[in-house]
Amino acid sequence: MLQAIRSAITLPEIRNRILFTLFILVIYRLVSHVPVPGVDPEVLRQIRQAVEAGQAGGLGSLVGLLNLLSGGAVFNFSVLAMGVYPYVTASIILQLLIPVIPRLEELAKEGEQGRRKINRLTYFLTVPMAALNAIGQVNIFESIGAGLTNGQRVLPQWGLDRPEYILPTIVTIVTMTAGTMFAVWLGELITEQGIGQGLSIIIFGGIVARIPANVAQIAAGLTPVLTLAAFLVITVITVLGIVYIQEGERRIPVQYGRRVRGRRIVGGVGTHIPLKVNSAGMIPIIFAQAVLVFPAIIAGFFVNSRDAGVQNFAVGVVRLFSAGQTNQNVLSAEMVFYTISYFLLVIGFTYFYTDVMMQQQNLAENLQKQGGFIPGIRPGKSTETFITRVTRRLTLVGALFLGLLAILPYLLNFVSYVPPFGFLRPVGNNNLLLSGAGLLIVVGVVLDTMRQLQAQLLMRNYEGFIK
């Protein structure tokens, strides 16, 4: 890796790509500190403190997830507060709709031209998704701030109930939507003219920028040296596990039959199908967090109900599904329920998303069209059954790993209540660097960027056949 970086710096074209990527990241970080017009900074500061202290319930968990995907811009309530999250949502929705809508399935089979059309549809879908996310995000901050401030609002002129609020509300929605499209455009610039996948690089930059503050928070404990040492050991072991699982694959041998074309004999070669252990990435973790947050959000609207029974039920639901935030430092039945539910949901969504992706690829049909077959397996339905069986066996390992990665902070929290391991409590306080999505993004982006860097070096070091 060090040799690849050294070689990349010496080549002007690759060096310019690296510098361009860093330049775009600097622009993104600067713009992420530009607030939306009309934001009350004092109310925003109180909301941020409540979320970081775990006093905002399920809404705080959702804000933490949005802050992760926006690169830390949510807590600033900047024009980039939504980051690239609406684009990611639109992309996931289209991926799930491809097997359902025949026209999208036809586009997916048209190769590069079909992918371009699907990308264009993703951009079109991102605009309304960004507008809806802007409305939802402002309402979430309004709901959190309602219980913290004395009538003060994070956006004093938000809403359509008064005529004088209509124009500021529209300006806020348009500004945040434009900020999302600007972030997506920056990501595309990195993909085209820089190194790595632009959208992933932007999220990666936001996570890395928060590392010093997270380390300082951990070091503020009663035993900073021991806690930091444990933090480093756990992080290194987790990173090694992520690399091992992410790079793990099952190679299914494929043989192509010989065919005579004119005077040539083509085919007869052997290759393999690489099936990844974890082909779902961090998507199941995002889905699981969204599902766990949703009941608390709905119940939050009935907490102040005049009916005592409805109010008590709503308070219980909020307490149960907000345990991951509100009870981080309390070993309780709600915390155990939240952790087990989180683990099972991640496993379920891993299987669901992997099955959807495998149906889109349609490996058995493509092999049969190209004259390929798996030795010992009949082409067609038998090949599809074999690939599905192998994929689900691999997915079991990847799903269990993702589930353990997602609940790692909560497991550390449980262990910290054992007397000899009390020093682990600051490490298990759901720290961003130890969260499943955070580490998975960091490691995945680094691996993907290094692959692209090595591919660029290999392409430029190729001497050709003339020499």
Helices and strands as residue ranges (DSSP letters): H 2-10, H 12-31, H 41-52, H 57-69, H 85-97, H 102-108, H 112-146, H 163-193, H 198-209, H 211-219, H 224-247, E 249-256, E 259-261, E 264-266, E 270-276, H 283-300, H 308-321, H 323-326, H 333-361, H 363-369, E 372-373, H 381-406, H 408-415, G 419-424, G 432-434, H 436-461
